[in-house]
Amino acid sequence: MMYPYQSQMAGQQQMPQQMQQPKGQQQGQYQVPPFPQTQSPGYTNFPGMLPEEESYIENILRLNKGKQATVYMTFENNENWNAKVFKGIIEAAGRDHIILSDPETGIRYLLLMVYLDYITFPEEINYAYPYGGNTGNNQR
């Protein structure tokens, strides 16, 4: 029994119709259909930020950039400190990290989300729920 990929080497079988190259194209040249660049209703693009897709932590933190926050983290199997609290201003947030700056010491922290327990704010936070067409910043 011979498989289709072996037939090329053996020269005994032809490739199936859908795998054959269109006439006029050389090997290694492919046509990729363009994808429409549309935005789903209910989602918002914020200047300087990635588009909000769902109410993930990083999107909530991006909406609250510049605000004071207290970040509680747990570091398992750490002999020196198991849990630690970081206070500062939210500078940025990504899928796997938070950048926090402490205005009192001038230290900036790059904190990994994998260690995040929870975050508190001393004031109301901005929160835009991405479903149902609501695209504005809501204070919660």
C-alpha positions in Angstrom: 0.0 0.0 0.0 1.3 3.4 -0.9 0.3 6.7 0.8 -0.2 10.0 -1.2 3.0 11.6 0.1 5.0 8.5 -0.9 3.5 8.6 -4.5 5.5 11.7 -5.3 8.8 9.9 -4.5 7.7 6.7 -6.3 6.1 8.6 -9.2 3.3 5.9 -9.4 0.3 7.9 -8.2 -0.9 11.4 -8.8 -1.7 13.9 -6.0 -5.4 14.3 -5.3 -7.1 17.1 -7.2 -7.3 19.5 -4.2 -3.6 19.2 -3.5 -2.5 19.8 -7.1 -1.0 23.2 -7.9 -3.1 25.6 -10.0 -1.8 26.1 -13.5 0.4 29.1 -14.0 1.8 29.1 -10.4 5.2 27.9 -9.6 5.9 25.7 -6.6 6.2 27.5 -3.3 3.8 30.3 -4.3 0.4 30.3 -2.5 -2.6 32.6 -2.6 -4.1 33.5 0.7 -7.6 34.9 0.8 -7.7 38.3 2.6 -9.5 38.4 5.9 -12.0 41.2 6.5 -10.8 43.7 9.1 -14.0 44.2 11.0 -14.6 44.8 14.7 -17.4 43.0 16.5 -20.0 45.2 18.1 -19.6 45.8 21.8 -15.8 45.8 21.7 -13.7 49.0 22.1 -10.3 50.1 21.0 -8.6 52.4 23.5 -5.7 54.6 22.2 -2.4 53.0 23.1 -4.0 49.8 24.3 -4.9 46.4 22.7 -8.5 45.9 21.8 -10.8 44.8 24.6 -12.1 41.3 23.8 -13.4 40.0 27.1 -13.3 41.1 30.7 -9.9 39.6 31.4 -7.8 41.0 34.3 -5.3 42.6 32.0 -8.1 44.6 30.2 -9.5 45.8 33.5 -6.0 46.9 34.6 -5.5 48.7 31.3 -8.7 50.6 31.9 -7.3 51.7 35.3 -3.8 52.6 34.2 -2.4 55.4 36.3 -4.4 54.5 39.4 -3.1 53.4 42.8 -3.4 49.7 43.5 -2.4 47.1 46.0 -1.4 43.8 44.5 -1.5 40.6 46.6 0.7 37.7 45.4 1.6 34.2 46.6 4.9 32.6 45.7 4.7 28.8 46.5 7.7 26.9 47.7 9.6 30.1 48.5 11.5 29.8 51.8 12.1 33.6 52.2 8.6 34.8 51.6 5.5 33.0 50.6 3.2 35.9 50.1 4.0 39.5 49.3 2.1 42.8 48.9 3.0 45.4 46.3 1.6 48.9 46.3 2.0 51.4 43.5 0.6 52.9 40.3 -0.5 50.7 37.5 1.7 51.6 34.5 0.8 48.7 32.2 -0.7 45.3 32.0 -0.3 42.4 29.6 -1.7 38.9 29.3 0.9 37.5 31.8 2.2 40.5 33.7 1.6 43.8 35.5 4.0 46.8 35.7 3.6 48.7 38.9 5.6 51.7 40.0 6.0 52.7 43.6 6.1 56.6 43.8 7.6 56.6 47.2 10.7 54.5 46.3 10.8 55.0 42.6 11.0 51.2 42.1 9.1 49.6 39.2 7.9 46.1 39.5 7.3 43.6 36.7 4.8 41.2 38.4 3.8 37.9 36.8 0.1 37.2 36.7 0.7 33.5 37.6 1.4 34.7 41.2 -1.6 37.1 41.4 -4.2 36.5 44.2 -6.2 39.7 44.0 -5.9 43.5 43.6 -7.5 46.3 45.7 -8.0 49.9 44.7 -8.6 52.8 47.2 -11.0 54.4 44.7 -13.7 53.4 42.2 -12.3 51.5 39.2 -13.1 51.8 35.5 -14.7 48.7 34.1 -16.3 48.3 30.6 -18.3 45.1 30.3 -17.8 43.9 26.7 -21.1 42.3 26.1 -24.5 43.7 25.0 -23.0 46.6 23.0 -21.8 48.6 26.0 -18.5 50.1 24.9 -18.0 52.9 27.3 -16.0 53.1 30.5 -18.3 52.4 33.5 -17.3 53.3 37.0 -17.9 50.4 39.4 
